[in-house]
Structures are given as C-alpha cells and as structure tokens.
Amino acid sequence: MKTKLVSLALLLMSAGAMAQMSADEVAVRNTIETETRAFHEANGELLRAQWSTKPYAERQHASLEAALGVPYVKGDKLTSFADAYIKTLKPSGLTTRVSDHDVHISGAMAWATFTQETLDKAGAVTRKQREVRVLERETAGWKIVFMGQQAMK
C-alpha cells in the first residue's frame, strides 16, 4: 500500500510539473520520450517516426566512431545507418530515468537538454549520459533533427 501511495504521489507531482509547461514543451518532451521508448522496445517504425527526414538531421555519439570512423552521422548516411541499425534492434527490457530536463522553444525550433540514466530490469543504473536534442516543428509535429550524447560517470 505504501508503495502505491508513493507511486501516486510521484505521478501527481509529475502531472503538476507537466501542467506548468506549454503544449509545445509537452509535445517536445513526448517526442523525445517516445523515441527513447521505441528504441528500448525495438519498434523501428515508431523510432523513425520521431526523426525528421531533413538532409541536415544528425546524430552524435562517441560510440559511432568504432563503426563509422567518426563520432557522428548525418543526412543520407544517417538514414542508411538507421535502416541497417533498426534491423538489428531487439527489445532491451531496459527503462530510462530522466532528470534536469530543460526545454526551450523559439518559433519552429526547440532544444532540450537532460540527464538520462538507463536502468536494467532490477532498477540498477547501467549507463548515465547528458543528452541534447534539437527539434523542428513539421506538419506532422515536432521531429528530432539533432541528437548529441555525452557519457557521464
């Protein structure tokens, strides 16, 4: 019972924080959260739907250097990399916890910064990184055009 009350309190606090955000801020956070969830669920179609197809869309992460020789991929190379990568995805069973989330919107452009911890099935942190996303408002809603990740200790 105590666990249910704590969970309810956290849910209500989260709902209160979301209520203070603009509709665009909520939509930006939802796009980012959906992209992360789709990755962990190995839902390639949903994952891809969160990204813009603009030729300047880019992803940066040090781990890309081993596969690509550089720590970033963009444009057509991002699209073909994503196509190949999505074919290898398997549900991870992992979840994430986000803190220090900050969203800024200027017209049709938004950027968000946050710390994301990846948790295993037991709830232990397996990875912690600082992340940035840049999104553009498109006809279909907010889409990611840039993702950068930096590992943290």
Buried (B, 14 or more C-beta within 10 A) or exposed (E): EEEEEEEEEEEEEEEEEEEEBEEBBEBBBBBBBBBBBBBBBBBBEBBBBBBBEEEEBBBBBEEBEEEEEEBBBBEEEBBEBBEEBBEEBEEBEBBBEBEEBEBEBEEEEBBBBBBBBBBEEEEEEEBBBBBBBBBBBEEEBBBBBBBBBEEEE
